[in-house]
Amino acid sequence: MELLKAPKSRFVKVKCSKCNAEQIIFDKASTVVKCIGCGEILARPSGGKAKLESRVVEVI
């Protein structure tokens, strides 16, 4: 019997398609997430899970 529920959200490492910089973001981002290297939009909020506009490298 499981006493604690596992979290439904997590952090993901994404790679920018424009400059190839890697960045760790929250998969339920409530604001627009931009690349720290070039300013390209990596994720947009969508009410629940963010719409990722970049490639996921790793789920943390």
Buried (B, 14 or more C-beta within 10 A) or exposed (E): EEEEEEEEEEEBBBBBEEEEBBBEBBBBBEEEBBBEEEEBBBBEBEEEBBEBBBEEEEEE
